[in-house]
Amino acid sequence: MNTTHDTAYYAHGTPAERWERAQLFFDAKDYAAAARVLTGLVEEVPEQTGPRLLLARSYYHSAQLRRAEGELRTIVERDPVEHYARLMLGRTLQRQNRHEEADSHLRIASALAGDFEQR
């Protein structure tokens, strides 16, 4: 396999075209290919939450949980009230059997979404 050719394919096009390509791969459940496209895009536009969140979701669905966790922690550090990133981080930690750590993120995600427990 020619890795130079593969890298060029995933990096080809404008950021908007790569974003669309990544979404197509994700929608087709080809999470590894979506992650390949998104990795370069996130490096190019690190301040944008959308590509980083889709990259984290791609990692999560392809069982690359440590990578998903890293991307989600970056999002939460930059935007502590990003409730979906909190939810995903909690679920990612759960899948790694880190339930106590996951619980705090899941509680925050619920509160941010307005889901309060009745007492």
N, C-alpha and C positions, 0 to 999 in steps of 0.2 A: 504494500500500500504506500502510496506517495503522500507523505504527511504535508509536504509543501503545498501540493495541489489541494488536499483536504482543507488546510488552513485557509488558503486563498478562497475556496468556495464559501466557507462560513463567514469570511470577512468581506466578501464582495458586496458592493453596492453602497448606497447612502445609508446613514443611520436609520432613516425612515423605512427604507427597503429591508434592511436587516431586522428591524423591529417587526415588520409585517411577516417576514420569513420565520422569525422565531415564534410568533404567535401561531402560524400555520403548523409548524412542527409540534408545538405544545398541544394544539387542538387535535392533531393526529395522534397524540399520545407518544410521540417520539421525543421523549423528554431529554435524552442525552444529546440529540441533535439541536434541540432548542437551547440547551445549556452551552453548546459549542458556539452558537451564534451570539448568545447573550453575553458570554464572557468578554469578548472583545468590545461589545457595545457598552457594557458597564465600565470597562476600563476607559473608554472614550468619553463617557458622560457620567462620571461617578456621582454627581449631585442629583441625578434623576432617580426617583423612587420606583417608577414603573418598571423599567428594565431590571433593576436589582431585585424587585419583588418577584417578577416572573422567573428570574434566574434561581432564586431561592425555592420557588415552587417546583421548578424543573429538577433541581437537586433533590428536593423532598420526594418527588414522585419516582425518581430513579434511584432511591435509597442511598443517596450521597448525603447522609444526614449531617455530618460535621461541616461540610461545605454549606449546606442549607442554613445551619445554625450560624455560621460566620456571616453570611449575607444578611440574615434576619437581625442579628445583633447590631450590625452596622446601621441598618434602617432604624431600629429602636433607639440607638444612641443619638442619631440625628433628629428623630421625630418621635419622642416618647409617647405621643398620643395616637400613633398609627396603629389602630386597633387590630387590623387584619394581620400585620406583621407580628404583633404580640400573640395573637391566636396561633399563627403558624409556628412561632418560636415555642410556644407551650406544647403544641402537638409534636414538634420535632424532638423536643426534650423527652416527652412521653415515650416516643418510639425508641429512644436511647435508654429507657428505664431510669430516667432521672426525674421521677415523679414529683418529688418535693420542690425541686427547682422549677418544674413545669407549672405547678399549681399557682405560684405567684403571678406568672405571666398570663395564665388563663383567667385568673380572677381580675386582673387589670383589664384584659380584653373584654370581659363581660361587663365590667363597669363602664368602660368607654363606649360599649355598644348600647348601654342603657338596660342591660339585663341584670336586675337586682333581685336577689333571693327574698322571698316573703318570709317574715318571721312571725 
